[in-house]
Amino acid sequence: MSAADMAQTIQPLALNVRLSCQLLDVPESSYYERINRHPSKTQLRRQYLSLKISQLFNANRGIYGAPKIHHLLLKQGEKVGLKLVQKLMKQLQLKSVVIKKFKPGYSLSDHINRKNLIQTEPTKKNKVWSTDITYIPTQQGWAYLSTIMDRYTKKVIAWDLGKRMTVELVQRTLNKAIKSQDYPEAVILHSDQGSQYTSLEYEELLKYYGMTHSFSRRGYPYHNASLESWHGHLKREWVYQFKYKNFEEAYQSIFWYIEAFYNSKRIHQSLGYLTPNQFEKVSA
């Protein structure tokens, strides 16, 4: 048995040191040398980094993986490599929520008058918005989250949660988006061909605001990939961690994720490791 193994055996059990050393045929001096040894600079550095990594991981609700934790450490002035961050996170058993990449489906069905007008991604805010509805589970049944995102800044500019998936729900969301962005002009709004978005009432509201409607082809949700991806992140990073008792709990939880975390704190690799709010300001 090595001195290190012996120290780990004797200390927790409070055994007689001299007798134990004699029984294990290990010099008593080796035992005391081991327990009095100070941690090396490398060990202290890794202990410090492990603490910082744990703090950043917990502060971001276990959502960030090694690349984003690494970026935050660099931003704080820490000189550390990505591989070491990955190694320490593995030792600490810190694993972020895994987001599966979206795989597109295929369909030949389409509508001749409902075309996808998005040929290239926008280079300014308030040029192209994406909107969609997703299901949020509660113990009292489904809630329906209607969201509008700016395709350039990746910011959720409006959202609403309803107990039913109605035209009124998506109209409320659109009204919020228009007001929050100070009534922008000539915005293209992209959606799927769900009945709420193809309704006469919704089309009239878009015309009232001077907006153009772009559609994903049926069976091609990847045409709206940015918002599809965001809904996936929302559910896997946040919603699926809870079992909401009712609509009110779901609303409060989603409010926190969007308003207190996503727009203001969640950094994006595609935005140069800025948050949507930060990117919106620097690109104005």
N, C-alpha and C positions, 0 to 999 in steps of 0.2 A: 504494500500500500504506500502511495506517495504521501509526502507531508501535506499536500493540499487536500487529498482525500481524507487523511486522518483528521485534519483541522475541522473539516466539514462534519465529520462523525462525532468528534469529542465535544465541540463547543455546544451544539444544541442539546446534547444529553447531559451536560455538566458532569462528565466522567472524570475520574482521577487521572491527571495528565501523566504523572510519572509511571503509574501502573500500566496505563494504556500504551505508553510508548514502549515499555518493556515487553508487553504482550505482543505488540505489533512489530517489534524489532526495528523501531525508528528512533534515531537520536532525539532526545528531548529538545536540544538546541534547534533542530530543524523545525519542530512544531512551533516554537516561539518566534522563530524567524518568519515563518509563514503568516502567523496571525498578526504580527506587528508590521508587516510589509505595507507600505503606502501604495495606493493606486498610482499607476503610471499616468503621464500626461495624456496618452492616447485613451486610456480607460476613462479618465475624468472627462475628456472631450466627448467621448461617446455617451457617457451618462448624461452630460449636459444636453447634447443633441437629442437624445431619447426623450428627455423631459420636454424640450421645445417641440418636438414632433408630436408628442402626445397632446400637448396643449393646443397646437394648431388643429390637429385631427378632431379633438373634442369640441373646440370652438366652432368648427364648421360642421358639426353634427355627424361626423363620420362620412361625409360626402366626398371629400377630396382624397384622391389617390396620391401615389408618390410624386408624379410630375408636378402637380399643383402645390403639394407640401414643399417640394424642393424649390419651386419658384418663390413661395412665401418666405422661406428661409433666406434665399439670396436677397430678396427685397429688404429683409431685416439686417442685412450686412454679414450674414454667416457664410463663410467659405466652405462649402461642402458639395460633394458630387452626388449626382442622382443615384448612382449605384449604392452608395453608402446609405442614403435615405431609404432606398428600397430594402436594403439588408436590415436596417434598424427597425423599419416598420414590420418586416417579417418576424423579427425577434420579439417585437412587442405585440404581435398578432393583431395588428391594425390593418384591416382590409376594408377598402371603400366599397360602396354599393356598385355592383357590376351593371353596366348599361349595355344591353345587347344592341348591336348595330341594326338599323332598320333595313329590312330586305324588301325591295319593291315587288309588287305583284303585277300581273299583266292581264289586260282585257282588250277586246276589240270594240267594245261598246263605247259610244260617245254621242254627243249631241252637236249637231252642226252649228248651232247658234251659241253654244257655250264653249268658248275657246280659252286655252291657256295663253295669256298675253305676256307672260313673263319669259322673255328670251334670255336675258342676262340679269345677274343680281344687281340691285341698286348700289349707287355710290354716294348717296345722300340719304338722310333720314326723311321720313314722311313722303317717300316716293312710292314704296310698295309695302303694304301691310298684309299679314296673313291672319286668317281667323279660322277657328275650329271649335268643336264641342267635344268634350270627353266625359266619361262616366267616373264618378267618385263614389265608392261604396260606403254605406253607413249601415248600422244595425236596424235602421228604420226603412231601408230601401236606398235606391240610387239618388244621388244628387248629380246635377249636370253643370259642368264648368265650361263657360263660354269665354274664350280668350282672343285678344287681338295683340299681335306682336309686330313691331317694326322689323322688316327683313334686314335692314342695314345695321341698326344698333343692337339687335337681338333683345331689345327691351320690351317687356310686357307693358303696353301702354294702357290697356284696359282689360278688365275681367269682371265676370259676374257669375254667381252661383245660383242656380234655380232648382226648384223641386220638380219642375217639368221641363221637357225639351221643346220649347215653344218659339214662335217667331218673336214674341215679346222679349224673350231672353236675349236673343242675338241683337235685337234692336236697341235694348238698353246698353249692351256692351258697345255697340257702334256709337251711340250718343256720348258715352263716357270717353271713348277714344278721341272723338272730334273735339270735345271740350278740353281734354287734357293736353292736346297738341295745338290749342288756340286756332281751331278752324283752318287747317291747311287746305291748299288748293291742289286739284288734279292728282289726287292719290289713287293708285290702283289697289283695290282690295281683292285678295286671292282667297278663294274658299273651295270646298268640295261642292258637289251637286246635291247636297242634302235638301230636304223639302223646306227647311227654314230659310236657307240662303237663296233658293229659287222662287220663293213666294213673291207675289205681286207687292205685298206690303214692304218687304225688304228692298226690292228693286226700286221702289218709289223713294224710299229713304236715301238710298245711294244717289239717286238722281238729284234729290233735294240738296245734298251736300256736294254735288258736282264730282262724284267719284265714278270710276270705271270698274266694272266687275270682271275679274278673271277667274276661270274655273279650272280645277284639276279634271282630267279625264276620269271617267268612272273606272274604278279598279286601279287607279294610278295615284295612291296617296303620297308617293314620294315627290309629286309635283308640289306638295306642301310640306316638304321634308323638315324644314326648320321648326315648324310648330308641332309636327308629329314627334320630332325628336324631343322637343321641350316637354310635351305631355308625358313622354316616356321617362324623362329625368324627374319630373315632378312626382310621378307615382313611385318609381323605384327608390329615389333618394329620400322621399318624404312620406307620401300618403300610405304606402304599404308598411311603414313602421308602426302604424297606429290602427286601432279598430274604433272608428268613430261611433259614438252612441247615437248621435242624431245629426241633423242638418247644421245646427248651430256650432257643434264641435268641429265639423268639417270646415265650415266657413272660417272660423277663427284660425284653424291650422293653416289653411291655404292662404289666408291673409298674411300670416307671419312669413310663410315661405316666399311669397311674391314681394311683399312690401318691405319686410325687414331683412330678407336674405338675398333672394335672387337678383333683383334689380340693383341693389346697393352693395352687396358683398360677394356674390358668386362670380369669381373671375373666369374668363373664357380664353382658352388658348387661341381661338380664331380671332379674338379681339386684342391680341397682344398682351394677354394676361391682365386685361382691364375688366371691370364690371360694366354692365350695360349703361349704368348712369355715368360712369367715368368716360366711357367711349363716346357717349352722346355729347358730353361737354367738350372733349378735345377735338371732336370732328365737326363741331358747330361752325 
